[in-house]
């Protein structure tokens, strides 16, 4: 089974979060795949808006009965998710 591969941009802050979320949600909706993988390995400059974007992607995938996997979270993003209490919702897949 193939998965749609979505890659987060290097910069994901409040200033560009809405546009990024809209783009990612459209990619999730338009993908014929039932599995979507979001890679965050390039993410270097971010704030808590990155978590909102990831949660929005999760909601979009769930509404379409698609499986969403997260990969390559930077350590600081994992720490931020833990701080905000959403780390269980954004578990990285092996």
N, C-alpha and C positions, 0 to 999 in steps of 0.2 A: 504494500500500500504506500503510495507516495503522499507526501505532505507539502502543503504550501509553505514556502519559506519567506518569512517577513523579517527584515533587519531594521532594528532601531537606528536612528541617526546618531552621530557622535554627540550632538547637542540637543538635549530635550529638557527645556525649561518652561516655565509658565507662559513665556512670550510666544512659544511655538507649539504648545501642547495641543491646543484645539485643532490646529491644522494637521498635526501628526496623527491625532486620534481619528480624525475624519478619513484620512488617507488609509490608515491601517484597517479601519472598520470596512471601508469599501473593498479593500483587498480580501478581507475575510469573507464578506458577502459574495464577491464575484468569483471566488475560487471554487472550482468544481470538487476540490479535495474535501474529504470529511475530517482531515487532520490538518492543523495549522501549527507551525513552529515559529516562535518569535525568538530571534537571537539578539542578545543585548551586548555582545562582545565589543562592538565599536563605541558603545556609550561611555563617554568620558566626562562630559559636562552636563550635569542634571541636577534637578531639585525634586521636591516631593510631587511635582506635576507628573513626573515620569511614572510614579505609582498610579496616579489617576488614569493615565493613558493605558497602562497595562491592565488595570481593573476594567476599564471600558472595553478593551479588547476581549477580556474574559467574558464579560456580559454578552458581547456581540456573538462570540463563538457559541456560548451556551444557548442563546436564543435561536440559533440555527442548528442546534444539535451537533455541533462540531467539537472535536477534541482539540484542546489548546495546550501546547507544551511550551515551556520557557527554557531557554538555554543561555549559557555564558553570561550570567549575571555578574557584574563587577561586585567586588566585596562590599563597597560602600552602598550599593543598591540593596544588597541583602540586609545590611545593617539598618538602612532606612526603613525597609519593609518591616523588620522586626520592631523598630522603634514605634512605628505607626500601627502595629498590631495586625498587619495584613500578610505576614510572611506565609501563613498556611494557605492563603488564597493564591499565592504566587509561587508555589513550590516549583523548583526547577526539576525538569525531567532528566533522567540519566542519559 
